[in-house]
Amino acid sequence: MAIVVTGATGTIGRALIGELGGEALAVVRRPDQGAELGCDYVVGDLERPEGIPIGPGDRLFLNSSIWPGFVAAHRAAIDHAAARGAAQVVTVSVRGATPAGLLASGLHGQVDDHLRASGVPWSILAPVGFMQNLAGDVDEEGRIFGSYGRGPVGYVDARDVAAVAAALLTRPVGDDATYELTGPAAPTHDEIAAELTRTLGRPVRYVDLTVEEGAAHFEQRGLPAPAARDLALLMAQTGDGRWAGTTTAVADVLGRPARSLREFLG
């Protein structure tokens, strides 16, 4: 049985390969990317899924960044896994994904529905967002801009997502399930700014924008106007309280608590 890992050079993919002790078959775009991973690899592309080496009983970790062909490529990879007799597909989605959702929520929702109907045993990992992205949102003046309001959000360490994936990919295949993955607490963005202030040793503050202000801000940063507005709307939905609740899914799978923001920042 092979564990085939797509998105192997990303944050979750690299952490997953580490969790697996290198016992994985990574799918990479270039040989130099594979050589640095410390595991077996093949050169392949999600846009040509027939080249992904999946055999009967193998398990597929399906993950990538978003691009225009995301939905078609992921659906084709799922169909390929089903045709080849894969034992399981584990994919990374987002919490609350729905085909009618904005941006990544909508794209993941379409893929998730396809996976559920594929006939392949599946596990969907559904975090709200990753702690790894928070420090990168701080600008040169120590500001984080967003349209989240004052609602708390249960960000999770991407390494915990990888650890959950590793557990699911190496244990006997269980029931189909969606795992809503969060950290142990849901801080507000003001509280996140305070933690970043402590860690970075310089003042960080969260600047809350209305949806209209946020759309204008993100457009000024280079996003096309429709995407800028959708991003501001998505932030407002994320921070409106619907994702304030935390789950024990990480602890339930791993037998240890999820990392807190303070533990992550160090």
C-alpha positions in Angstrom: 0.0 0.0 0.0 1.3 3.4 -0.9 0.3 6.8 0.5 0.4 9.2 -2.4 0.7 12.8 -1.4 -0.2 15.7 -3.7 0.6 19.3 -2.7 3.8 17.7 -1.2 5.8 20.9 -1.3 3.2 23.0 0.6 3.0 23.7 4.3 0.7 20.8 5.0 2.3 18.4 2.5 5.8 18.9 4.0 4.5 18.4 7.5 2.6 15.3 6.5 5.7 13.7 4.9 7.5 14.4 8.2 4.7 12.8 10.2 4.8 9.8 7.9 8.6 9.4 8.5 9.2 9.8 4.8 7.0 6.8 4.0 5.1 8.5 1.2 5.1 8.8 -2.5 5.1 12.6 -3.3 3.8 14.0 -6.5 5.9 17.0 -7.5 6.1 19.2 -10.6 9.9 19.1 -10.8 12.6 16.6 -9.8 14.5 19.2 -7.7 11.4 19.6 -5.6 11.2 15.8 -4.9 14.9 15.5 -4.1 14.6 17.8 -1.1 11.6 16.0 0.4 13.3 13.0 1.8 10.8 10.5 0.4 10.1 8.7 -2.9 8.6 10.9 -5.5 7.2 11.1 -9.0 6.9 14.1 -11.3 3.2 14.7 -12.0 0.5 17.2 -12.2 -3.0 17.4 -10.9 -4.1 18.7 -14.3 -3.0 15.3 -15.7 -4.2 13.0 -13.0 -3.8 9.9 -15.1 -0.1 10.2 -14.4 -0.6 10.0 -10.7 0.5 6.5 -9.7 -2.5 5.1 -7.7 -3.0 1.4 -7.4 -5.6 -0.8 -5.7 -5.5 -0.3 -2.0 -3.4 2.9 -2.1 -4.4 6.0 -0.3 -4.4 9.5 -1.7 -3.9 12.8 0.1 -5.5 15.4 -2.2 -4.5 19.0 -1.5 -3.3 22.0 -3.5 -3.5 25.8 -3.6 -6.4 27.4 -5.5 -6.0 28.1 -9.2 -8.5 28.5 -12.0 -8.5 24.8 -12.9 -8.8 23.7 -9.2 -12.3 22.1 -9.3 -11.9 20.2 -12.6 -8.4 18.9 -11.7 -9.5 17.7 -8.2 -12.6 16.1 -9.5 -10.5 14.3 -12.2 -8.0 13.1 -9.5 -10.9 11.7 -7.5 -12.3 9.9 -10.5 -8.8 8.5 -11.2 -8.5 7.3 -7.6 -11.9 5.6 -7.8 -11.1 3.9 -11.2 -7.8 2.6 -9.8 -9.3 1.1 -6.7 -7.9 3.5 -4.1 -8.7 2.5 -0.5 -9.2 6.1 0.7 -9.0 9.8 -0.3 -8.1 12.3 2.4 -8.6 15.9 1.3 -8.1 19.4 2.8 -11.2 21.7 2.5 -12.4 24.6 4.6 -14.9 24.7 7.4 -18.4 25.3 6.1 -17.5 24.7 2.4 -20.5 24.8 0.1 -20.7 24.9 -3.7 -22.6 28.3 -3.3 -19.9 29.7 -1.1 -17.5 32.6 -1.8 -14.0 32.0 -3.2 -12.3 28.9 -1.8 -15.4 27.9 0.1 -17.3 27.5 -3.1 -14.5 25.7 -5.0 -13.9 23.3 -2.1 -17.6 22.7 -1.7 -17.8 21.5 -5.3 -14.9 19.2 -4.9 -16.2 17.9 -1.5 -19.6 17.0 -3.0 -17.9 15.2 -5.9 -15.7 13.2 -3.4 -18.7 12.2 -1.3 -20.5 10.8 -4.4 -17.4 9.1 -5.8 -17.8 5.8 -4.0 -14.2 6.0 -2.6 -13.9 6.0 1.2 -13.2 9.6 2.2 -12.1 11.9 4.9 -12.5 15.7 4.5 -10.4 17.9 6.8 -12.1 21.3 7.3 -10.2 24.0 9.1 -11.3 27.6 9.3 -7.8 29.0 8.6 -4.1 28.5 9.5 -2.1 30.1 12.2 0.8 30.1 9.7 -0.8 32.9 7.7 -1.4 35.3 10.6 2.1 36.9 11.0 2.3 37.4 7.2 -0.8 39.6 7.4 1.1 42.2 9.4 2.2 45.2 7.3 5.3 47.3 7.7 3.4 49.6 10.1 2.3 46.8 12.3 -1.3 46.6 11.1 -3.6 43.7 10.2 -6.4 44.7 8.0 -9.6 42.7 7.7 -13.4 42.7 7.8 -13.8 40.1 10.5 -15.5 42.4 13.0 -15.0 41.4 16.7 -16.0 37.7 16.3 -13.6 35.0 17.4 -12.1 32.5 14.9 -10.6 29.1 15.8 -7.5 29.2 13.7 -5.5 25.9 13.7 -1.8 25.1 13.3 -1.4 23.5 9.8 1.0 21.0 11.4 -2.0 19.7 13.4 -3.9 19.3 10.1 -1.0 17.3 8.8 -0.9 15.1 11.9 -4.6 14.3 11.6 -4.1 13.4 7.9 -1.2 11.1 8.8 -3.3 9.3 11.4 -6.2 8.8 9.1 -3.9 7.6 6.2 -2.1 5.1 8.3 -4.9 3.6 10.4 -7.5 1.2 9.1 -9.9 3.0 6.9 -12.8 4.2 9.0 -16.2 5.6 8.3 -16.5 8.5 5.8 -16.4 11.7 7.8 -15.7 15.5 7.8 -13.4 16.7 10.5 -13.8 20.3 11.5 -10.4 21.2 12.8 -9.8 24.1 15.1 -7.3 25.3 17.7 -8.2 24.8 21.4 -9.5 28.4 21.6 -11.0 31.0 19.2 -9.4 34.4 19.7 -10.6 37.7 18.2 -8.4 39.5 15.8 -7.6 42.1 18.5 -6.4 39.2 20.7 -4.4 37.8 17.8 -2.8 41.2 17.4 -1.9 41.2 21.1 -0.2 37.8 20.8 1.7 39.0 17.7 2.8 42.1 19.7 4.2 39.8 22.4 6.0 37.5 19.9 7.3 40.1 17.5 8.3 42.6 20.1 6.7 45.5 18.3 3.2 46.9 18.4 0.6 45.1 16.2 -3.0 46.2 15.9 -6.0 44.9 14.1 -7.8 47.5 11.8 -11.4 46.4 11.3 -13.0 47.5 8.0 -16.5 47.4 6.8 -17.1 45.2 3.8 -17.1 48.2 1.5 -13.9 49.5 3.0 -12.3 46.1 2.9 -13.2 45.6 -0.8 -11.6 49.0 -1.6 -8.5 48.1 0.5 -8.0 44.7 -1.2 -8.5 46.2 -4.6 -5.8 48.8 -3.9 -3.6 45.8 -2.9 -4.0 44.4 -6.4 -7.1 42.1 -6.3 -9.6 42.4 -9.1 -12.7 44.3 -7.8 -15.0 41.2 -7.7 -12.5 39.1 -5.9 -11.7 42.0 -3.5 -15.4 42.3 -2.5 -15.8 38.5 -2.2 -12.8 38.4 0.1 -14.2 41.2 2.3 -17.6 39.4 2.4 -15.9 36.1 3.3 -14.0 37.7 6.1 -17.2 39.2 7.4 -18.9 35.8 7.3 -15.9 34.1 9.0 -16.0 36.7 11.8 -19.7 36.9 12.3 -19.7 34.3 15.0 -20.5 31.2 12.9 -17.0 29.8 13.4 -16.5 31.0 16.9 -17.0 27.5 18.3 -14.0 25.2 18.7 -14.0 21.4 18.2 -12.1 18.6 19.8 -11.5 16.9 16.5 -7.7 17.2 16.6 -7.6 15.8 20.2 -10.1 13.1 19.3 -7.9 11.8 16.4 -4.5 12.4 17.9 -5.0 11.9 21.6 -3.4 15.3 22.4 -4.8 18.8 22.3 -4.4 21.0 19.3 -1.7 23.6 19.6 -2.8 27.0 20.9 -1.9 30.3 19.2 0.6 31.1 22.0 2.3 27.7 21.6 2.4 28.2 17.9 4.0 31.6 18.1 6.4 30.5 20.8 
